[in-house]
């Protein structure tokens, strides 16, 4: 039995000789919510448009629900798309907007009305069916756009940055609503966003794109705990991972030692790729650093910025001897710190990461997941 809703096989796309998508292969299983994330221009929206049939691949194959749809018309692909702009008909009520596609197909009026009401109740729009779009909030308009896709009962839902037009509070609310809707429907969905917080909170699987290629794909916390390279390490996580330049000093079966501007640091991990004298990068999440007393930590520096967010505080610490940007330390919201304070930092070695000069991960602590 085929459990895949979408399969991309070495898909490429070029515009005027410029390669935008460079040999992407990916499998989206039935019922998964997969999020494409990456910086502007990485190819995530182009890849979604290729799945939708709004663009034709230069090479490669696309399958949806077991059918080769590489060159099929968008209407023949069994997909429904929710766009960044709501694209609602301003002169039509909510009920008419949701049911428009069914009416165009000539479905009986009673059947259309029943399906629209069922979808509207699922989206908590039942009391708004007779309103025009101008009388709705941004979040309500986006729910109408989602409802218009739902009534088509597609094999795959495609979301193209659907929350980017909403303010911060509405985005947070709609993230919760979309996550709840996905949990109830179990629908296969491919979702594009530039917001990695959205990706982390919504996705069953995140696909990190960069320069038209997949850097890494997997469950959100797998990418957070075990990034494959420096790009993923710094892109996934908010705030991002701290990166410090180090030199590899050596390794044995249980640990590796690195030299830093403040002396040697020993980390508990196994790695056959460690070559003494090689340049590398030490990656430290904000929560893998903690305040300690003088002489007890591996790093020290001065506080040059404090962000107090209520339940937690982020301290920006300029490390002595390092030319790298300040490291960010996540602390309790009640942490007593002041600008210019000298602080000493302890590293949780089980959460540390090492990357080679090529940017690729040099391995992870065996119990990094448990430690996180």
VMD Tcl script that draws the C-alpha trace (Angstrom):
set ca {
  {0.00 0.00 0.00}
  {1.36 3.40 -1.00}
  {1.52 5.60 2.11}
  {3.04 8.60 0.29}
  {0.90 11.54 -0.73}
  {3.68 13.46 -2.50}
  {6.94 12.22 -3.98}
  {9.50 14.52 -5.60}
  {12.21 12.72 -7.55}
  {15.25 14.82 -8.55}
  {13.09 17.81 -9.40}
  {14.83 20.82 -10.92}
  {13.57 24.19 -12.10}
  {15.40 26.85 -14.09}
  {14.32 30.34 -15.12}
  {16.21 31.87 -18.05}
  {19.17 29.57 -17.42}
  {19.23 30.27 -13.68}
  {18.82 27.15 -11.53}
  {16.30 27.82 -8.76}
  {15.54 24.24 -7.68}
  {18.56 21.94 -7.89}
  {17.66 18.27 -7.80}
  {15.21 18.04 -4.89}
  {14.02 14.59 -3.81}
  {11.44 14.35 -1.02}
  {8.68 12.10 0.28}
  {5.61 13.45 2.08}
  {3.70 10.65 3.76}
  {-0.06 10.51 3.98}
  {-1.31 12.61 6.89}
  {1.96 14.50 7.41}
  {2.20 18.26 7.80}
  {5.50 19.11 6.12}
  {6.87 22.64 6.35}
  {9.29 24.15 3.83}
  {11.40 26.77 5.55}
  {14.43 28.80 4.57}
  {15.66 32.31 3.84}
  {14.17 34.53 1.15}
  {15.05 33.22 -2.32}
  {15.82 29.66 -1.17}
  {13.21 28.15 -3.52}
  {10.49 27.13 -1.04}
  {7.60 28.91 -2.80}
  {8.82 27.73 -6.21}
  {8.85 24.15 -4.94}
  {5.28 24.54 -3.66}
  {4.18 25.95 -7.01}
  {5.76 22.96 -8.76}
  {3.70 20.61 -6.59}
  {0.59 22.68 -7.30}
  {1.21 22.64 -11.05}
  {1.56 26.42 -11.28}
  {5.10 25.84 -12.55}
  {6.47 22.99 -14.68}
  {9.72 21.30 -13.63}
  {12.72 21.52 -15.91}
  {13.46 17.89 -15.07}
  {12.49 15.23 -12.54}
  {9.17 13.67 -11.55}
  {6.30 14.60 -9.22}
  {3.79 12.05 -7.90}
  {0.66 12.82 -5.90}
  {-1.43 10.00 -4.40}
  {0.45 7.46 -6.52}
  {-0.14 9.26 -9.82}
  {2.54 10.87 -12.00}
  {1.38 14.50 -12.20}
  {4.64 16.06 -13.43}
  {2.91 17.71 -16.38}
  {-0.72 17.49 -15.23}
  {-2.95 20.56 -15.09}
  {-3.39 22.01 -11.56}
  {-7.07 21.01 -11.55}
  {-6.11 17.36 -12.15}
  {-3.67 17.03 -9.24}
  {-6.02 16.64 -6.29}
  {-4.53 19.63 -4.45}
  {-6.05 22.73 -2.90}
  {-3.98 25.83 -2.23}
  {-4.29 28.51 0.46}
  {-2.45 31.65 -0.59}
  {-0.73 34.43 1.32}
  {-3.42 36.82 0.12}
  {-6.89 35.61 1.08}
  {-8.16 36.07 -2.50}
  {-11.80 36.19 -1.38}
  {-14.56 37.54 -3.60}
  {-15.47 40.83 -1.86}
  {-19.07 40.85 -3.12}
  {-19.79 37.30 -1.91}
  {-20.74 36.19 1.59}
  {-18.64 33.75 3.57}
  {-21.04 30.97 2.57}
  {-20.78 31.83 -1.13}
  {-16.99 32.15 -1.01}
  {-16.58 28.71 0.57}
  {-19.05 27.03 -1.76}
  {-18.09 28.79 -5.00}
  {-16.02 25.95 -6.50}
  {-18.75 23.39 -5.81}
  {-21.40 25.58 -7.41}
  {-19.22 26.04 -10.50}
  {-19.06 22.25 -10.79}
  {-22.87 22.12 -10.79}
  {-23.28 20.27 -7.49}
  {-26.85 20.27 -6.09}
  {-27.62 23.34 -4.00}
  {-28.63 21.32 -0.94}
  {-25.38 19.31 -1.01}
  {-23.31 22.48 -1.36}
  {-25.13 24.07 1.56}
  {-24.58 21.02 3.78}
  {-20.86 20.77 2.99}
  {-20.32 24.50 3.49}
  {-22.06 24.44 6.87}
  {-20.08 21.38 7.98}
  {-16.77 23.02 7.07}
  {-17.84 26.35 8.57}
  {-18.63 24.71 11.91}
  {-15.24 22.96 11.89}
  {-13.57 26.35 11.39}
  {-15.85 28.17 13.87}
  {-17.34 30.25 11.08}
  {-20.94 29.05 11.36}
  {-22.18 32.34 12.80}
  {-20.44 34.36 10.07}
  {-21.80 32.68 6.94}
  {-23.84 35.69 5.83}
  {-21.12 38.30 6.34}
  {-19.06 39.86 3.57}
  {-15.22 39.62 3.77}
  {-14.92 43.32 4.66}
  {-16.78 42.61 7.91}
  {-14.29 39.93 8.99}
  {-11.00 40.10 10.86}
  {-7.78 38.95 9.19}
  {-7.87 35.64 11.03}
  {-11.49 35.03 10.03}
  {-10.71 35.79 6.37}
  {-7.86 33.30 6.44}
  {-10.20 30.66 7.91}
  {-12.60 31.30 5.05}
  {-9.74 30.74 2.58}
  {-8.90 27.48 4.36}
  {-12.58 26.48 4.27}
  {-12.70 27.08 0.54}
  {-9.84 24.59 0.20}
  {-11.38 22.07 2.63}
  {-14.68 21.66 0.76}
  {-12.77 20.39 -2.25}
  {-11.58 17.39 -0.18}
  {-8.14 17.34 -1.85}
  {-5.44 14.70 -1.48}
  {-3.02 17.44 -0.42}
  {-3.41 20.91 1.09}
  {-0.82 23.49 0.04}
  {-0.24 26.58 2.21}
  {1.82 29.45 0.80}
  {2.82 31.65 3.77}
  {-0.83 31.92 4.88}
  {-0.14 33.88 8.08}
  {2.36 36.48 6.88}
  {-0.32 39.18 6.47}
  {-1.48 38.86 10.08}
  {-0.15 40.73 13.09}
  {1.91 38.87 15.71}
  {-0.96 38.02 18.07}
  {-3.19 36.76 15.24}
  {-0.33 34.68 13.80}
  {0.05 32.97 17.15}
  {-3.68 32.31 17.35}
  {-3.87 31.00 13.78}
  {-0.88 28.70 14.35}
  {-2.83 27.06 17.15}
  {-5.96 26.83 14.99}
  {-4.12 25.30 12.01}
  {-2.33 22.81 14.27}
  {-5.66 21.82 15.85}
  {-7.33 21.54 12.44}
  {-4.54 19.29 11.18}
  {-4.82 17.10 14.28}
  {-8.60 16.70 13.73}
  {-8.52 16.14 9.97}
  {-5.24 14.23 9.61}
  {-4.92 15.82 6.17}
  {-1.69 15.75 4.18}
  {-0.35 19.29 4.06}
  {2.68 21.09 2.63}
  {3.23 24.47 4.24}
  {5.66 27.22 3.22}
  {6.88 29.84 5.68}
  {9.87 32.10 6.26}
  {9.17 31.94 10.00}
  {11.11 29.12 11.65}
  {9.00 29.47 14.84}
  {5.95 28.64 12.70}
  {7.84 25.69 11.28}
  {8.85 24.36 14.70}
  {5.35 24.63 16.16}
  {3.35 23.25 13.21}
  {5.45 20.65 11.43}
  {5.55 16.89 11.64}
  {8.59 17.26 9.38}
  {10.63 20.35 8.53}
  {12.44 20.67 5.22}
  {15.19 23.30 5.43}
  {15.95 24.75 2.01}
  {18.90 26.87 0.97}
  {19.92 27.87 -2.53}
  {17.44 25.49 -4.14}
  {18.66 22.43 -2.24}
  {17.51 20.57 0.86}
  {19.98 21.10 3.70}
  {18.16 18.74 6.08}
  {14.71 17.21 6.55}
  {13.26 15.63 9.67}
  {11.13 16.15 12.79}
  {11.51 19.63 14.32}
  {13.36 18.57 17.47}
  {15.68 16.29 15.50}
  {16.82 19.29 13.47}
  {17.12 21.35 16.64}
  {19.10 18.73 18.56}
  {21.10 17.23 15.71}
  {21.62 19.80 12.91}
  {23.48 18.38 9.94}
  {25.49 21.54 9.30}
  {26.11 25.11 10.39}
  {23.35 26.50 8.19}
  {20.65 24.39 9.86}
  {22.19 24.96 13.30}
  {21.98 28.74 12.99}
  {18.66 28.86 11.11}
  {16.63 26.57 13.38}
  {16.08 27.87 16.90}
  {15.12 31.25 18.32}
  {17.46 32.76 19.33}
  {19.89 30.97 17.04}
  {22.80 28.80 18.05}
  {25.95 30.55 19.30}
  {28.97 29.72 17.11}
  {32.54 30.04 18.40}
  {35.76 29.42 16.42}
  {37.91 26.65 17.92}
  {40.83 24.41 16.98}
  {40.57 20.65 17.38}
  {43.20 19.39 19.82}
  {42.49 15.66 19.81}
  {40.02 12.95 20.74}
  {39.79 9.52 22.30}
  {36.97 7.01 22.61}
  {34.90 9.13 24.99}
  {35.74 12.78 24.45}
  {37.19 15.46 22.22}
  {39.24 18.47 23.28}
  {39.14 21.84 21.54}
  {41.31 24.90 22.04}
  {39.58 28.28 22.36}
  {40.68 31.85 22.98}
  {40.13 31.12 26.67}
  {41.86 27.75 26.86}
  {41.03 24.09 26.27}
  {37.50 22.68 26.58}
  {36.75 18.97 26.77}
  {33.45 17.70 25.36}
  {31.92 14.22 25.82}
  {31.60 12.78 22.34}
  {33.08 10.24 19.99}
  {34.36 11.25 16.57}
  {36.71 9.54 14.14}
  {36.88 12.69 11.93}
  {38.73 14.77 14.52}
  {42.13 15.84 13.21}
  {44.40 17.65 15.66}
  {45.10 21.23 14.56}
  {42.06 21.46 12.26}
  {39.84 24.53 12.49}
  {36.27 23.94 13.62}
  {33.21 25.67 15.10}
  {31.72 25.05 18.52}
  {27.93 25.39 18.58}
  {26.14 26.22 21.82}
  {22.40 26.74 22.20}
  {21.46 29.56 24.63}
  {20.12 26.97 27.09}
  {23.37 24.97 27.02}
  {25.14 27.85 28.81}
  {24.58 28.71 32.46}
  {25.98 31.19 34.97}
  {28.52 29.84 37.43}
  {31.09 31.16 39.90}
  {34.59 32.35 39.00}
  {36.94 29.46 38.28}
  {34.11 26.97 37.70}
  {33.14 27.72 34.08}
  {34.89 27.29 30.76}
  {34.07 30.78 29.43}
  {33.90 34.30 30.83}
  {32.95 37.74 29.55}
  {30.91 40.86 30.10}
  {27.16 41.44 29.74}
  {26.41 44.04 27.08}
  {22.66 43.55 26.61}
  {19.80 42.07 28.64}
  {16.42 41.09 27.17}
  {13.78 40.51 29.83}
  {10.77 38.68 28.43}
  {8.95 37.89 31.66}
  {9.37 34.17 32.25}
  {12.86 34.13 30.79}
  {15.79 36.46 30.28}
  {18.36 36.49 27.47}
  {21.79 37.84 28.34}
  {24.21 38.84 25.56}
  {27.76 38.22 26.72}
  {30.91 39.42 24.95}
  {33.53 36.74 25.61}
  {37.06 37.74 26.50}
  {39.50 37.16 23.65}
  {36.87 36.18 21.06}
  {36.15 38.22 17.94}
  {32.84 36.36 17.50}
  {29.52 38.14 18.19}
  {28.26 38.05 21.80}
  {26.90 34.69 22.93}
  {23.27 34.55 24.02}
  {22.51 32.85 27.34}
  {18.98 31.82 28.31}
  {18.29 32.45 32.00}
  {15.38 32.47 34.43}
  {13.20 35.57 34.17}
  {14.22 36.64 37.66}
  {17.97 36.47 36.93}
  {19.75 39.37 38.61}
  {22.13 40.84 36.05}
  {23.23 44.28 35.02}
  {24.93 45.67 31.93}
  {28.75 45.44 32.15}
  {28.64 42.68 34.81}
  {31.47 40.18 34.49}
  {30.02 36.66 34.25}
  {31.37 33.12 34.13}
  {29.68 30.52 31.97}
  {29.51 26.74 32.28}
  {28.93 24.64 29.14}
  {26.60 21.65 29.16}
  {28.81 19.40 27.04}
  {25.97 16.98 26.27}
  {24.26 19.76 24.35}
  {27.32 21.12 22.54}
  {27.89 20.69 18.80}
  {31.03 20.61 16.68}
  {31.23 21.51 13.01}
  {34.21 21.06 10.69}
  {35.76 23.69 8.45}
  {33.35 22.53 5.70}
  {30.38 23.40 7.94}
  {29.28 19.78 8.36}
  {28.51 18.39 11.81}
  {31.36 16.38 13.33}
  {28.91 14.24 15.24}
  {26.68 14.56 18.28}
  {26.85 13.33 21.84}
  {25.19 9.88 22.05}
  {22.64 11.10 24.57}
  {22.14 14.62 23.18}
  {18.41 13.94 22.76}
  {17.93 12.85 26.33}
  {19.91 15.82 27.58}
  {17.70 18.21 25.66}
}
mol new
graphics top color blue
foreach p $ca { graphics top sphere $p radius 0.5 }
foreach p [lrange $ca 0 end-1] q [lrange $ca 1 end] { graphics top cylinder $p $q radius 0.2 }
display resetview
